[in-house]
Amino acid sequence: MFDPELVLEILSQVLEASSRIERRFASIRSPDDFLGSEDYLSLSNTFID
């Protein structure tokens, strides 16, 4: 059997991560946006919101 609390926790983490991805990439309009500035490249290596 599975642990319902664990399932809910994992699903919550997946939902949070997908929201974070959507928020971080909202301003991306083309592949060039990833390489547009060095500032963006340094920010993409951080794991802090």
mmCIF file as Biopython writes it, N, C-alpha, C and O atoms, coordinates in Angstrom:
data_model
#
loop_
_atom_site.group_PDB
_atom_site.id
_atom_site.type_symbol
_atom_site.label_atom_id
_atom_site.label_alt_id
_atom_site.label_comp_id
_atom_site.label_asym_id
_atom_site.label_entity_id
_atom_site.label_seq_id
_atom_site.pdbx_PDB_ins_code
_atom_site.Cartn_x
_atom_site.Cartn_y
_atom_site.Cartn_z
_atom_site.occupancy
_atom_site.B_iso_or_equiv
_atom_site.auth_seq_id
_atom_site.auth_asym_id
_atom_site.pdbx_PDB_model_num
ATOM 1   N N  . MET A ? 1  ? 0.837  -1.188 0.000   1.0 0.0 1  A 1 
ATOM 2   C CA . MET A ? 1  ? 0.000  0.000  0.000   1.0 0.0 1  A 1 
ATOM 3   C C  . MET A ? 1  ? 0.878  1.246  0.000   1.0 0.0 1  A 1 
ATOM 4   O O  . MET A ? 1  ? 2.044  1.197  0.392   1.0 0.0 1  A 1 
ATOM 5   N N  . PHE A ? 2  ? 0.314  2.345  -0.437  1.0 0.0 2  A 1 
ATOM 6   C CA . PHE A ? 2  ? 1.040  3.607  -0.453  1.0 0.0 2  A 1 
ATOM 7   C C  . PHE A ? 2  ? 0.624  4.489  0.717   1.0 0.0 2  A 1 
ATOM 8   O O  . PHE A ? 2  ? -0.433 4.303  1.321   1.0 0.0 2  A 1 
ATOM 9   N N  . ASP A ? 3  ? 1.470  5.432  1.011   1.0 0.0 3  A 1 
ATOM 10  C CA . ASP A ? 3  ? 1.236  6.366  2.118   1.0 0.0 3  A 1 
ATOM 11  C C  . ASP A ? 3  ? 0.563  7.616  1.554   1.0 0.0 3  A 1 
ATOM 12  O O  . ASP A ? 3  ? 1.207  8.375  0.830   1.0 0.0 3  A 1 
ATOM 13  N N  . PRO A ? 4  ? -0.710 7.852  1.863   1.0 0.0 4  A 1 
ATOM 14  C CA . PRO A ? 4  ? -1.433 9.006  1.303   1.0 0.0 4  A 1 
ATOM 15  C C  . PRO A ? 4  ? -0.775 10.353 1.638   1.0 0.0 4  A 1 
ATOM 16  O O  . PRO A ? 4  ? -0.775 11.270 0.816   1.0 0.0 4  A 1 
ATOM 17  N N  . GLU A ? 5  ? -0.220 10.464 2.839   1.0 0.0 5  A 1 
ATOM 18  C CA . GLU A ? 5  ? 0.439  11.718 3.209   1.0 0.0 5  A 1 
ATOM 19  C C  . GLU A ? 5  ? 1.667  11.964 2.352   1.0 0.0 5  A 1 
ATOM 20  O O  . GLU A ? 5  ? 1.924  13.095 1.940   1.0 0.0 5  A 1 
ATOM 21  N N  . LEU A ? 6  ? 2.423  10.914 2.082   1.0 0.0 6  A 1 
ATOM 22  C CA . LEU A ? 6  ? 3.609  11.033 1.241   1.0 0.0 6  A 1 
ATOM 23  C C  . LEU A ? 6  ? 3.216  11.407 -0.187  1.0 0.0 6  A 1 
ATOM 24  O O  . LEU A ? 6  ? 3.873  12.238 -0.815  1.0 0.0 6  A 1 
ATOM 25  N N  . VAL A ? 7  ? 2.160  10.803 -0.694  1.0 0.0 7  A 1 
ATOM 26  C CA . VAL A ? 7  ? 1.674  11.131 -2.039  1.0 0.0 7  A 1 
ATOM 27  C C  . VAL A ? 7  ? 1.287  12.604 -2.114  1.0 0.0 7  A 1 
ATOM 28  O O  . VAL A ? 7  ? 1.651  13.292 -3.067  1.0 0.0 7  A 1 
ATOM 29  N N  . LEU A ? 8  ? 0.565  13.084 -1.133  1.0 0.0 8  A 1 
ATOM 30  C CA . LEU A ? 8  ? 0.158  14.488 -1.112  1.0 0.0 8  A 1 
ATOM 31  C C  . LEU A ? 8  ? 1.361  15.418 -1.044  1.0 0.0 8  A 1 
ATOM 32  O O  . LEU A ? 8  ? 1.381  16.458 -1.703  1.0 0.0 8  A 1 
ATOM 33  N N  . GLU A ? 9  ? 2.363  15.051 -0.250  1.0 0.0 9  A 1 
ATOM 34  C CA . GLU A ? 9  ? 3.574  15.874 -0.133  1.0 0.0 9  A 1 
ATOM 35  C C  . GLU A ? 9  ? 4.318  15.929 -1.464  1.0 0.0 9  A 1 
ATOM 36  O O  . GLU A ? 9  ? 4.761  16.996 -1.890  1.0 0.0 9  A 1 
ATOM 37  N N  . ILE A ? 10 ? 4.452  14.791 -2.110  1.0 0.0 10 A 1 
ATOM 38  C CA . ILE A ? 10 ? 5.152  14.760 -3.404  1.0 0.0 10 A 1 
ATOM 39  C C  . ILE A ? 10 ? 4.382  15.558 -4.448  1.0 0.0 10 A 1 
ATOM 40  O O  . ILE A ? 10 ? 4.981  16.322 -5.203  1.0 0.0 10 A 1 
ATOM 41  N N  . LEU A ? 11 ? 3.086  15.395 -4.501  1.0 0.0 11 A 1 
ATOM 42  C CA . LEU A ? 11 ? 2.276  16.161 -5.463  1.0 0.0 11 A 1 
ATOM 43  C C  . LEU A ? 11 ? 2.351  17.658 -5.180  1.0 0.0 11 A 1 
ATOM 44  O O  . LEU A ? 11 ? 2.377  18.470 -6.105  1.0 0.0 11 A 1 
ATOM 45  N N  . SER A ? 12 ? 2.385  18.017 -3.907  1.0 0.0 12 A 1 
ATOM 46  C CA . SER A ? 12 ? 2.525  19.427 -3.535  1.0 0.0 12 A 1 
ATOM 47  C C  . SER A ? 12 ? 3.860  19.989 -4.030  1.0 0.0 12 A 1 
ATOM 48  O O  . SER A ? 12 ? 3.917  21.109 -4.539  1.0 0.0 12 A 1 
ATOM 49  N N  . GLN A ? 13 ? 4.925  19.212 -3.880  1.0 0.0 13 A 1 
ATOM 50  C CA . GLN A ? 13 ? 6.239  19.642 -4.346  1.0 0.0 13 A 1 
ATOM 51  C C  . GLN A ? 13 ? 6.283  19.775 -5.865  1.0 0.0 13 A 1 
ATOM 52  O O  . GLN A ? 13 ? 6.898  20.703 -6.389  1.0 0.0 13 A 1 
ATOM 53  N N  . VAL A ? 14 ? 5.637  18.857 -6.569  1.0 0.0 14 A 1 
ATOM 54  C CA . VAL A ? 14 ? 5.581  18.923 -8.031  1.0 0.0 14 A 1 
ATOM 55  C C  . VAL A ? 14 ? 4.827  20.177 -8.470  1.0 0.0 14 A 1 
ATOM 56  O O  . VAL A ? 14 ? 5.260  20.881 -9.382  1.0 0.0 14 A 1 
ATOM 57  N N  . LEU A ? 15 ? 3.708  20.449 -7.823  1.0 0.0 15 A 1 
ATOM 58  C CA . LEU A ? 15 ? 2.930  21.637 -8.145  1.0 0.0 15 A 1 
ATOM 59  C C  . LEU A ? 15 ? 3.728  22.917 -7.881  1.0 0.0 15 A 1 
ATOM 60  O O  . LEU A ? 15 ? 3.722  23.835 -8.701  1.0 0.0 15 A 1 
ATOM 61  N N  . GLU A ? 16 ? 4.403  22.974 -6.753  1.0 0.0 16 A 1 
ATOM 62  C CA . GLU A ? 16 ? 5.223  24.137 -6.409  1.0 0.0 16 A 1 
ATOM 63  C C  . GLU A ? 16 ? 6.350  24.329 -7.428  1.0 0.0 16 A 1 
ATOM 64  O O  . GLU A ? 16 ? 6.618  25.451 -7.858  1.0 0.0 16 A 1 
ATOM 65  N N  . ALA A ? 17 ? 6.999  23.241 -7.807  1.0 0.0 17 A 1 
ATOM 66  C CA . ALA A ? 17 ? 8.090  23.317 -8.778  1.0 0.0 17 A 1 
ATOM 67  C C  . ALA A ? 17 ? 7.586  23.771 -10.138 1.0 0.0 17 A 1 
ATOM 68  O O  . ALA A ? 17 ? 8.241  24.577 -10.800 1.0 0.0 17 A 1 
ATOM 69  N N  . SER A ? 18 ? 6.445  23.274 -10.564 1.0 0.0 18 A 1 
ATOM 70  C CA . SER A ? 18 ? 5.911  23.684 -11.869 1.0 0.0 18 A 1 
ATOM 71  C C  . SER A ? 18 ? 5.515  25.159 -11.862 1.0 0.0 18 A 1 
ATOM 72  O O  . SER A ? 18 ? 5.682  25.852 -12.865 1.0 0.0 18 A 1 
ATOM 73  N N  . SER A ? 19 ? 4.998  25.632 -10.749 1.0 0.0 19 A 1 
ATOM 74  C CA . SER A ? 19 ? 4.670  27.064 -10.638 1.0 0.0 19 A 1 
ATOM 75  C C  . SER A ? 19 ? 5.938  27.909 -10.682 1.0 0.0 19 A 1 
ATOM 76  O O  . SER A ? 19 ? 5.953  28.972 -11.302 1.0 0.0 19 A 1 
ATOM 77  N N  . ARG A ? 20 ? 6.996  27.446 -10.033 1.0 0.0 20 A 1 
ATOM 78  C CA . ARG A ? 20 ? 8.269  28.157 -10.028 1.0 0.0 20 A 1 
ATOM 79  C C  . ARG A ? 20 ? 8.849  28.221 -11.451 1.0 0.0 20 A 1 
ATOM 80  O O  . ARG A ? 20 ? 9.338  29.266 -11.878 1.0 0.0 20 A 1 
ATOM 81  N N  . ILE A ? 21 ? 8.792  27.125 -12.161 1.0 0.0 21 A 1 
ATOM 82  C CA . ILE A ? 21 ? 9.298  27.088 -13.542 1.0 0.0 21 A 1 
ATOM 83  C C  . ILE A ? 21 ? 8.512  28.060 -14.405 1.0 0.0 21 A 1 
ATOM 84  O O  . ILE A ? 21 ? 9.099  28.832 -15.162 1.0 0.0 21 A 1 
ATOM 85  N N  . GLU A ? 22 ? 7.201  28.030 -14.299 1.0 0.0 22 A 1 
ATOM 86  C CA . GLU A ? 22 ? 6.360  28.939 -15.080 1.0 0.0 22 A 1 
ATOM 87  C C  . GLU A ? 22 ? 6.689  30.396 -14.776 1.0 0.0 22 A 1 
ATOM 88  O O  . GLU A ? 22 ? 6.779  31.221 -15.686 1.0 0.0 22 A 1 
ATOM 89  N N  . ARG A ? 23 ? 6.868  30.711 -13.496 1.0 0.0 23 A 1 
ATOM 90  C CA . ARG A ? 23 ? 7.178  32.091 -13.084 1.0 0.0 23 A 1 
ATOM 91  C C  . ARG A ? 23 ? 8.543  32.533 -13.611 1.0 0.0 23 A 1 
ATOM 92  O O  . ARG A ? 23 ? 8.681  33.651 -14.108 1.0 0.0 23 A 1 
ATOM 93  N N  . ARG A ? 24 ? 9.544  31.672 -13.506 1.0 0.0 24 A 1 
ATOM 94  C CA . ARG A ? 24 ? 10.896 32.031 -13.926 1.0 0.0 24 A 1 
ATOM 95  C C  . ARG A ? 24 ? 11.021 32.204 -15.441 1.0 0.0 24 A 1 
ATOM 96  O O  . ARG A ? 24 ? 11.828 33.004 -15.914 1.0 0.0 24 A 1 
ATOM 97  N N  . PHE A ? 25 ? 10.228 31.460 -16.191 1.0 0.0 25 A 1 
ATOM 98  C CA . PHE A ? 25 ? 10.348 31.508 -17.640 1.0 0.0 25 A 1 
ATOM 99  C C  . PHE A ? 25 ? 9.267  32.343 -18.312 1.0 0.0 25 A 1 
ATOM 100 O O  . PHE A ? 25 ? 9.163  32.333 -19.539 1.0 0.0 25 A 1 
ATOM 101 N N  . ALA A ? 26 ? 8.466  33.060 -17.545 1.0 0.0 26 A 1 
ATOM 102 C CA . ALA A ? 26 ? 7.388  33.876 -18.099 1.0 0.0 26 A 1 
ATOM 103 C C  . ALA A ? 26 ? 7.902  34.944 -19.055 1.0 0.0 26 A 1 
ATOM 104 O O  . ALA A ? 26 ? 7.208  35.296 -20.009 1.0 0.0 26 A 1 
ATOM 105 N N  . SER A ? 27 ? 9.092  35.462 -18.824 1.0 0.0 27 A 1 
ATOM 106 C CA . SER A ? 27 ? 9.607  36.538 -19.662 1.0 0.0 27 A 1 
ATOM 107 C C  . SER A ? 27 ? 10.365 36.024 -20.895 1.0 0.0 27 A 1 
ATOM 108 O O  . SER A ? 27 ? 10.796 36.823 -21.726 1.0 0.0 27 A 1 
ATOM 109 N N  . ILE A ? 28 ? 10.529 34.725 -21.019 1.0 0.0 28 A 1 
ATOM 110 C CA . ILE A ? 28 ? 11.248 34.153 -22.160 1.0 0.0 28 A 1 
ATOM 111 C C  . ILE A ? 28 ? 10.317 34.126 -23.359 1.0 0.0 28 A 1 
ATOM 112 O O  . ILE A ? 28 ? 9.237  33.536 -23.307 1.0 0.0 28 A 1 
ATOM 113 N N  . ARG A ? 29 ? 10.744 34.769 -24.439 1.0 0.0 29 A 1 
ATOM 114 C CA . ARG A ? 29 ? 9.924  34.816 -25.654 1.0 0.0 29 A 1 
ATOM 115 C C  . ARG A ? 29 ? 10.589 34.106 -26.830 1.0 0.0 29 A 1 
ATOM 116 O O  . ARG A ? 29 ? 9.915  33.718 -27.783 1.0 0.0 29 A 1 
ATOM 117 N N  . SER A ? 30 ? 11.906 33.936 -26.766 1.0 0.0 30 A 1 
ATOM 118 C CA . SER A ? 30 ? 12.621 33.268 -27.852 1.0 0.0 30 A 1 
ATOM 119 C C  . SER A ? 30 ? 13.885 32.620 -27.276 1.0 0.0 30 A 1 
ATOM 120 O O  . SER A ? 30 ? 14.294 32.945 -26.161 1.0 0.0 30 A 1 
ATOM 121 N N  . PRO A ? 31 ? 14.500 31.710 -28.027 1.0 0.0 31 A 1 
ATOM 122 C CA . PRO A ? 31 ? 15.734 31.085 -27.536 1.0 0.0 31 A 1 
ATOM 123 C C  . PRO A ? 31 ? 16.836 32.102 -27.246 1.0 0.0 31 A 1 
ATOM 124 O O  . PRO A ? 31 ? 17.672 31.875 -26.371 1.0 0.0 31 A 1 
ATOM 125 N N  . ASP A ? 32 ? 16.845 33.219 -27.971 1.0 0.0 32 A 1 
ATOM 126 C CA . ASP A ? 32 ? 17.859 34.249 -27.746 1.0 0.0 32 A 1 
ATOM 127 C C  . ASP A ? 32 ? 17.750 34.871 -26.350 1.0 0.0 32 A 1 
ATOM 128 O O  . ASP A ? 32 ? 18.732 35.398 -25.827 1.0 0.0 32 A 1 
ATOM 129 N N  . ASP A ? 33 ? 16.566 34.811 -25.753 1.0 0.0 33 A 1 
ATOM 130 C CA . ASP A ? 33 ? 16.396 35.374 -24.412 1.0 0.0 33 A 1 
ATOM 131 C C  . ASP A ? 33 ? 17.269 34.668 -23.380 1.0 0.0 33 A 1 
ATOM 132 O O  . ASP A ? 33 ? 17.628 35.270 -22.368 1.0 0.0 33 A 1 
ATOM 133 N N  . PHE A ? 34 ? 17.615 33.413 -23.614 1.0 0.0 34 A 1 
ATOM 134 C CA . PHE A ? 34 ? 18.478 32.694 -22.695 1.0 0.0 34 A 1 
ATOM 135 C C  . PHE A ? 34 ? 19.913 33.200 -22.750 1.0 0.0 34 A 1 
ATOM 136 O O  . PHE A ? 34 ? 20.666 33.076 -21.784 1.0 0.0 34 A 1 
ATOM 137 N N  . LEU A ? 35 ? 20.276 33.765 -23.876 1.0 0.0 35 A 1 
ATOM 138 C CA . LEU A ? 35 ? 21.655 34.200 -24.073 1.0 0.0 35 A 1 
ATOM 139 C C  . LEU A ? 35 ? 21.775 35.711 -24.193 1.0 0.0 35 A 1 
ATOM 140 O O  . LEU A ? 35 ? 22.830 36.221 -24.570 1.0 0.0 35 A 1 
ATOM 141 N N  . GLY A ? 36 ? 20.708 36.428 -23.877 1.0 0.0 36 A 1 
ATOM 142 C CA . GLY A ? 36 ? 20.670 37.860 -24.070 1.0 0.0 36 A 1 
ATOM 143 C C  . GLY A ? 36 ? 21.619 38.652 -23.190 1.0 0.0 36 A 1 
ATOM 144 O O  . GLY A ? 36 ? 22.105 39.707 -23.596 1.0 0.0 36 A 1 
ATOM 145 N N  . SER A ? 37 ? 21.888 38.157 -21.990 1.0 0.0 37 A 1 
ATOM 146 C CA . SER A ? 37 ? 22.763 38.897 -21.092 1.0 0.0 37 A 1 
ATOM 147 C C  . SER A ? 37 ? 23.485 37.942 -20.159 1.0 0.0 37 A 1 
ATOM 148 O O  . SER A ? 37 ? 23.002 36.849 -19.864 1.0 0.0 37 A 1 
ATOM 149 N N  . GLU A ? 38 ? 24.636 38.369 -19.704 1.0 0.0 38 A 1 
ATOM 150 C CA . GLU A ? 38 ? 25.389 37.589 -18.734 1.0 0.0 38 A 1 
ATOM 151 C C  . GLU A ? 38 ? 24.670 37.565 -17.379 1.0 0.0 38 A 1 
ATOM 152 O O  . GLU A ? 38 ? 24.796 36.598 -16.628 1.0 0.0 38 A 1 
ATOM 153 N N  . ASP A ? 39 ? 23.916 38.628 -17.068 1.0 0.0 39 A 1 
ATOM 154 C CA . ASP A ? 39 ? 23.192 38.678 -15.802 1.0 0.0 39 A 1 
ATOM 155 C C  . ASP A ? 39 ? 22.210 37.519 -15.700 1.0 0.0 39 A 1 
ATOM 156 O O  . ASP A ? 39 ? 22.103 36.866 -14.662 1.0 0.0 39 A 1 
ATOM 157 N N  . TYR A ? 40 ? 21.495 37.275 -16.796 1.0 0.0 40 A 1 
ATOM 158 C CA . TYR A ? 40 ? 20.529 36.180 -16.771 1.0 0.0 40 A 1 
ATOM 159 C C  . TYR A ? 40 ? 21.250 34.848 -16.574 1.0 0.0 40 A 1 
ATOM 160 O O  . TYR A ? 40 ? 20.780 33.989 -15.828 1.0 0.0 40 A 1 
ATOM 161 N N  . LEU A ? 41 ? 22.373 34.679 -17.234 1.0 0.0 41 A 1 
ATOM 162 C CA . LEU A ? 41 ? 23.104 33.419 -17.122 1.0 0.0 41 A 1 
ATOM 163 C C  . LEU A ? 41 ? 23.560 33.172 -15.692 1.0 0.0 41 A 1 
ATOM 164 O O  . LEU A ? 41 ? 23.498 32.040 -15.211 1.0 0.0 41 A 1 
ATOM 165 N N  . SER A ? 42 ? 24.013 34.208 -15.009 1.0 0.0 42 A 1 
ATOM 166 C CA . SER A ? 42 ? 24.449 34.015 -13.625 1.0 0.0 42 A 1 
ATOM 167 C C  . SER A ? 42 ? 23.267 33.758 -12.709 1.0 0.0 42 A 1 
ATOM 168 O O  . SER A ? 42 ? 23.391 33.013 -11.737 1.0 0.0 42 A 1 
ATOM 169 N N  . LEU A ? 43 ? 22.121 34.361 -13.003 1.0 0.0 43 A 1 
ATOM 170 C CA . LEU A ? 43 ? 20.930 34.116 -12.183 1.0 0.0 43 A 1 
ATOM 171 C C  . LEU A ? 43 ? 20.388 32.715 -12.405 1.0 0.0 43 A 1 
ATOM 172 O O  . LEU A ? 43 ? 19.820 32.120 -11.489 1.0 0.0 43 A 1 
ATOM 173 N N  . SER A ? 44 ? 20.554 32.181 -13.605 1.0 0.0 44 A 1 
ATOM 174 C CA . SER A ? 44 ? 20.001 30.857 -13.883 1.0 0.0 44 A 1 
ATOM 175 C C  . SER A ? 44 ? 20.733 29.771 -13.119 1.0 0.0 44 A 1 
ATOM 176 O O  . SER A ? 44 ? 20.232 28.652 -13.010 1.0 0.0 44 A 1 
ATOM 177 N N  . ASN A ? 45 ? 21.913 30.078 -12.585 1.0 0.0 45 A 1 
ATOM 178 C CA . ASN A ? 45 ? 22.669 29.090 -11.829 1.0 0.0 45 A 1 
ATOM 179 C C  . ASN A ? 45 ? 22.355 29.130 -10.349 1.0 0.0 45 A 1 
ATOM 180 O O  . ASN A ? 45 ? 22.917 28.348 -9.582  1.0 0.0 45 A 1 
ATOM 181 N N  . THR A ? 46 ? 21.480 30.011 -9.931  1.0 0.0 46 A 1 
ATOM 182 C CA . THR A ? 46 ? 21.116 30.071 -8.518  1.0 0.0 46 A 1 
ATOM 183 C C  . THR A ? 46 ? 19.856 29.262 -8.281  1.0 0.0 46 A 1 
ATOM 184 O O  . THR A ? 46 ? 19.054 29.065 -9.193  1.0 0.0 46 A 1 
ATOM 185 N N  . PHE A ? 47 ? 19.687 28.799 -7.065  1.0 0.0 47 A 1 
ATOM 186 C CA . PHE A ? 47 ? 18.531 27.989 -6.734  1.0 0.0 47 A 1 
ATOM 187 C C  . PHE A ? 47 ? 17.627 28.710 -5.746  1.0 0.0 47 A 1 
ATOM 188 O O  . PHE A ? 47 ? 16.849 28.077 -5.034  1.0 0.0 47 A 1 
ATOM 189 N N  . ILE A ? 48 ? 17.728 30.013 -5.704  1.0 0.0 48 A 1 
ATOM 190 C CA . ILE A ? 48 ? 16.936 30.805 -4.766  1.0 0.0 48 A 1 
ATOM 191 C C  . ILE A ? 48 ? 15.890 31.567 -5.565  1.0 0.0 48 A 1 
ATOM 192 O O  . ILE A ? 48 ? 16.192 32.115 -6.625  1.0 0.0 48 A 1 
ATOM 193 N N  . ASP A ? 49 ? 14.674 31.603 -5.064  1.0 0.0 49 A 1 
ATOM 194 C CA . ASP A ? 49 ? 13.609 32.370 -5.725  1.0 0.0 49 A 1 
ATOM 195 C C  . ASP A ? 49 ? 13.810 33.839 -5.534  1.0 0.0 49 A 1 
ATOM 196 O O  . ASP A ? 49 ? 13.012 34.640 -6.020  1.0 0.0 49 A 1 
#
